[in-house]
Amino acid sequence: MKIIEKYILEEVKMPVLFGISLFTFIFLIDIIVAMMENIIVKGISIIDIIRILSFYLPPILSQTIPMGIFLGVMLTFSKFTRTSEATAMSSIGMGIKEIVKPIFILACATTLFIFFLQESIIPRSFKKLQYITTKIAYENPVFQLKEKTFIDEVDEYNLYIDRIEGKDRQAKGVLIFQKDENENFPTVLVGEKAFWKDSAMVITKSKFFDFNKDGKEKLRGEFDDKKVPLTAYFDGIDIKVKDIEAMSIGMLLKEIKNQTPDEKIRYEVEINRKIALPLSTIMLSLLGVFMSIGHHRSGKGANFALSMVVVFAYITLLNIGMVMANRGKIPPFIGVWTPNFVLFFLTFIFYRKKARGI
């Protein structure tokens, strides 16, 4: 590799990392807000939140890396233009093909890395994400319970909690109805407070009341501690990643055979997306060079704004195409690949323009 090519790659490194970090943070904002609620309101530890976020990163990175490279390339080559380095490269005989060569190599390598993320890392991250959220739910089920809300989603119990207090999130004023198929009326449990241990609610200073078939009290008693298993209710934290998005292309091709015609559309859309999105990295990278290099000396802010417009226009077109394809309005291939065709057309136009001279 020539010294000038190494120099270009060295200069583009930090802007690309900045671009990827910026878009990743934008995509993470919604998840971070939900996680902050879990920390402040529901008592989940910061360490567990960080672990959850780490498993969200691979699927997000597969989307933000192409955008980040585009932004980083635009910032780098606009700097080359402002500092006349682009003119110097042209003066020593470098054509646009020689200048863009290291960026093309970087884009191809990044495309392969995104395919690796999708095919290997993301499916495993999703499994780990499911495991850790379920584990947190069982270890700290109180975060799924709400004050002054009657819960009837548990197989054997109906549950009401008056309030949840303290750092240890103890429940106060607990009322439980234990159902029995052989009885007309449930057993009523009343407790002053409750805490959680081994995925079960332990009610302290509790009383129970049994009723006969006529609804009259037939038995009452007291417990110092009463353990009530509620694990059937706690399914885990809501995961903002759909099952289909976590599948590799190979898994999607295998699963699509067992789907109904309507369901197959979703799988076809996702398969096309998993191919089109990584390949967009190449076109975005080249377009970033062609749009920012030249004799014009636009400021860094203008190039940043332009790159954001292009990125969000691409995202908008892709989302519209996917929605229309999922609804059966257009074929999945057209819906998903149209933004890439637009990128290819723009890249070709700018290349022809720049090929006449930087």
C-alpha positions in Angstrom: 0.0 0.0 0.0 1.4 3.4 -1.0 2.2 6.0 1.7 -0.5 8.4 0.4 -3.1 5.6 0.7 -2.0 4.9 4.3 -2.2 8.6 5.0 -5.8 8.8 3.7 -6.8 5.8 5.8 -5.1 7.3 8.9 -6.9 10.6 8.4 -10.3 9.0 7.9 -10.1 6.8 11.0 -11.2 9.3 13.7 -14.0 11.0 11.7 -15.4 7.5 10.9 -15.3 6.5 14.5 -17.0 9.9 15.4 -19.7 9.2 12.7 -20.4 5.7 13.9 -20.6 6.8 17.6 -22.9 9.7 16.7 -25.4 7.6 14.8 -25.2 4.7 17.3 -26.0 7.1 20.1 -29.0 8.5 18.1 -30.3 5.0 17.7 -29.7 4.1 21.3 -31.6 7.2 22.8 -35.0 5.4 22.9 -33.4 2.4 24.6 -31.4 4.5 27.0 -34.5 6.4 28.1 -36.3 3.1 28.8 -33.3 1.8 30.7 -33.1 5.0 32.8 -36.7 4.3 33.9 -35.7 0.9 34.9 -32.8 2.3 37.0 -34.7 5.1 38.7 -38.2 3.7 39.0 -37.8 -0.1 39.0 -34.5 -0.6 40.8 -32.4 -2.4 38.1 -28.7 -2.1 38.7 -26.5 0.0 36.4 -24.3 -3.0 35.7 -27.3 -5.0 34.4 -28.3 -2.0 32.3 -24.9 -1.7 30.8 -24.9 -5.5 30.0 -28.3 -5.1 28.3 -27.1 -2.2 26.2 -24.0 -4.1 25.2 -26.2 -6.8 23.6 -28.2 -4.1 21.8 -25.1 -2.8 20.1 -24.5 -5.4 17.4 -27.8 -5.0 15.6 -27.6 -1.2 16.0 -24.0 -1.2 14.6 -25.0 -3.1 11.6 -27.2 -0.1 10.7 -25.1 2.8 11.9 -21.7 1.7 10.5 -22.6 2.5 6.8 -23.9 5.9 7.9 -20.9 6.6 10.1 -18.4 5.8 7.4 -20.3 8.1 5.0 -20.1 11.0 7.5 -16.5 10.3 8.4 -15.4 10.2 4.7 -17.2 13.5 3.9 -15.6 15.2 6.9 -12.2 13.9 5.9 -12.3 14.8 2.2 -13.9 18.2 2.8 -10.8 18.9 5.0 -8.6 17.8 2.2 -10.3 20.3 0.0 -10.1 23.2 2.5 -6.4 22.5 3.2 -5.7 22.1 -0.6 -4.4 18.5 0.0 -6.8 17.3 -2.6 -5.3 19.7 -5.1 -1.8 18.5 -4.1 -2.8 14.9 -4.7 -4.1 15.9 -8.2 -0.9 17.8 -9.0 1.3 14.8 -8.3 -0.7 12.8 -10.9 -3.3 11.1 -8.7 -6.6 10.6 -10.4 -9.9 10.2 -8.7 -9.6 6.4 -8.9 -6.3 6.4 -7.0 -7.6 8.8 -4.4 -10.8 6.7 -3.8 -9.0 3.4 -3.8 -8.2 3.2 0.0 -11.8 4.2 0.8 -13.1 1.5 -1.5 -11.0 -1.1 0.2 -12.1 0.2 3.6 -15.8 0.0 2.5 -15.4 -3.6 1.1 -13.8 -4.7 4.4 -16.5 -3.0 6.4 -19.2 -4.6 4.3 -17.8 -8.1 5.1 -17.6 -7.2 8.8 -21.3 -6.2 8.8 -22.2 -9.5 7.1 -20.2 -11.2 9.9 -22.2 -9.2 12.5 -25.5 -10.3 11.0 -24.7 -13.9 10.4 -22.8 -14.7 13.7 -22.8 -12.0 16.4 -26.4 -10.6 16.2 -28.2 -14.0 16.6 -26.0 -14.8 19.7 -26.4 -11.4 21.1 -30.2 -11.7 20.9 -30.1 -15.0 22.7 -27.9 -13.5 25.5 -30.2 -10.5 25.6 -33.2 -12.8 26.1 -31.4 -14.7 28.8 -30.2 -11.7 30.8 -33.6 -9.9 30.7 -35.4 -13.1 31.8 -32.8 -13.6 34.5 -33.3 -10.0 35.8 -37.0 -10.5 35.8 -36.8 -13.6 38.0 -34.2 -12.0 40.3 -36.0 -8.7 40.6 -39.6 -9.3 39.5 -40.9 -6.2 41.4 -39.9 -4.1 38.4 -42.9 -5.5 36.4 -45.4 -4.9 39.2 -47.4 -1.6 39.4 -48.9 0.0 42.4 -52.7 0.1 42.8 -53.1 -2.3 39.8 -55.0 -5.5 39.8 -53.0 -8.3 38.1 -54.8 -11.3 36.8 -52.3 -12.6 34.4 -50.8 -15.3 36.6 -52.1 -18.9 36.2 -53.0 -19.5 39.9 -53.1 -16.1 41.5 -54.7 -12.7 41.2 -52.6 -10.0 42.8 -53.0 -6.4 44.1 -50.3 -4.2 45.7 -51.1 -0.9 47.3 -47.6 0.6 47.1 -43.9 -0.2 46.6 -41.4 1.6 48.9 -37.8 1.8 49.8 -34.5 1.0 48.0 -35.2 -2.7 48.5 -38.6 -2.2 46.7 -40.7 -3.9 49.3 -44.4 -4.2 48.6 -46.9 -2.9 51.2 -50.6 -3.7 51.5 -50.6 -7.0 49.6 -53.8 -8.8 48.6 -53.7 -12.1 46.8 -56.5 -14.4 45.5 -55.4 -18.0 45.1 -57.7 -19.8 42.7 -58.7 -23.4 42.9 -60.6 -25.2 40.1 -62.4 -27.4 42.7 -63.7 -24.4 44.8 -66.3 -21.8 43.9 -64.4 -19.1 45.8 -60.6 -18.4 46.0 -58.5 -18.4 49.1 -57.8 -14.8 50.1 -54.3 -13.8 51.4 -53.7 -10.5 53.0 -50.3 -9.3 54.1 -48.7 -6.2 55.6 -45.6 -6.3 53.3 -43.8 -8.6 50.9 -40.3 -9.1 49.5 -38.9 -11.3 46.7 -36.7 -14.3 47.1 -35.8 -17.0 44.6 -38.4 -15.7 42.1 -41.2 -15.9 44.7 -43.1 -13.4 46.8 -42.6 -13.9 50.5 -45.5 -12.3 52.4 -44.8 -11.4 56.1 -47.5 -11.3 58.8 -50.1 -12.6 56.5 -53.7 -13.9 57.0 -55.6 -16.3 54.9 -59.4 -16.8 54.5 -61.1 -19.9 53.0 -64.8 -20.0 51.9 -67.3 -22.7 51.4 -69.4 -23.2 48.3 -71.9 -20.7 49.6 -69.3 -18.0 50.0 -69.3 -18.2 53.8 -66.0 -18.2 55.7 -65.0 -21.7 56.8 -61.4 -21.2 57.8 -59.0 -18.5 58.7 -55.4 -18.5 59.8 -52.1 -16.5 60.1 -48.6 -17.0 58.8 -45.4 -15.3 59.9 -44.1 -15.9 56.3 -46.0 -17.1 53.3 -44.2 -17.9 50.1 -46.1 -17.4 46.9 -44.5 -18.5 43.6 -45.2 -15.9 40.8 -42.6 -16.9 38.2 -45.2 -17.6 35.6 -45.9 -13.9 35.4 -42.4 -12.6 34.8 -41.4 -12.9 31.2 -38.5 -10.5 31.1 -37.9 -7.0 30.0 -39.5 -5.9 26.8 -36.8 -6.3 24.1 -36.8 -3.7 21.3 -35.5 -6.2 18.8 -37.9 -8.3 16.8 -37.2 -12.1 16.5 -37.0 -11.9 12.8 -34.4 -9.1 12.9 -32.2 -11.3 15.1 -32.1 -14.1 12.6 -29.2 -14.7 10.2 -29.9 -14.9 6.5 -29.4 -18.7 6.7 -31.9 -18.9 9.5 -34.4 -16.8 7.6 -34.1 -19.0 4.5 -34.7 -22.0 6.6 -37.7 -20.6 8.5 -39.4 -19.0 5.4 -40.2 -22.5 4.1 -42.7 -23.1 7.0 -44.5 -19.7 6.7 -47.8 -18.8 5.1 -47.8 -16.7 2.0 -48.5 -13.5 4.0 -45.8 -14.3 6.5 -43.3 -15.1 3.8 -43.4 -11.4 2.7 -41.9 -10.3 6.1 -39.1 -12.8 5.7 -38.4 -11.8 2.1 -38.2 -8.1 3.2 -35.8 -9.0 6.0 -33.6 -11.1 3.8 -33.3 -8.3 1.2 -32.6 -5.8 4.0 -29.8 -7.9 5.4 -28.1 -7.9 2.0 -28.9 -4.4 0.8 -27.9 -2.5 4.0 -24.3 -3.8 4.2 -23.8 -3.2 0.5 -24.9 0.4 0.9 -21.6 0.9 2.8 -19.7 0.8 -0.5 -21.9 3.3 -2.3 -22.2 5.6 0.7 -18.4 5.6 1.1 -17.7 6.4 -2.6 -20.5 9.0 -2.6 -19.0 10.7 0.4 -15.7 11.1 -1.5 -17.2 12.4 -4.7 -19.6 14.8 -2.9 -16.9 16.4 -0.7 -13.7 16.5 -2.7 -13.0 19.3 -5.3 -12.0 22.9 -5.7 -15.0 24.2 -3.7 -14.2 25.1 -0.1 -17.5 24.6 1.8 -17.2 24.7 5.5 -17.2 21.7 7.8 -20.7 22.5 9.1 -22.1 22.5 5.5 -20.7 19.1 4.8 -21.9 17.8 8.1 -25.4 19.0 7.4 -25.3 17.6 3.8 -24.2 14.2 5.1 -27.1 14.1 7.6 -29.6 15.0 4.9 -28.3 12.2 2.7 -28.3 9.6 5.6 -31.8 10.4 6.8 -33.2 10.5 3.3 -31.8 7.0 2.8 -33.3 5.8 6.1 -36.6 7.4 5.2 -36.7 5.8 1.7 -35.7 2.4 3.2 -38.4 2.5 5.9 -41.1 3.6 3.4 -40.1 0.8 1.0 -40.1 -1.8 3.8 -43.5 -0.7 5.0 -45.0 -0.8 1.5 -43.4 -4.2 0.8 -44.6 -5.7 4.1 -48.2 -4.5 3.2 -47.9 -6.2 -0.2 -48.1 -2.9 -2.1 -44.7 -3.5 -3.9 -42.4 -6.4 -4.2 -39.8 -6.8 -1.4 -36.9 -6.4 -3.8 -38.1 -3.1 -5.1 -39.1 -1.8 -1.6 -35.7 -2.6 -0.1 -33.3 -2.0 -3.0 -34.7 1.2 -4.4 -32.6 3.4 -1.9 -29.5 1.5 -3.0 -30.3 2.1 -6.7 -30.7 5.8 -5.9 -27.3 5.8 -4.1 -25.7 4.0 -7.1 -27.2 6.6 -9.5 -26.0 9.5 -7.4 -22.5 7.9 -7.0 -22.2 7.4 -10.7 -23.3 11.0 -11.5 -20.8 12.5 -9.0 -18.0 10.2 -10.2 -18.5 11.3 -13.8 -18.4 14.9 -12.6 -15.2 14.4 -10.5 -13.5 12.3 -13.2 -13.2 15.3 -15.3 -10.9 16.8 -12.8 -10.7 17.5 -9.0 
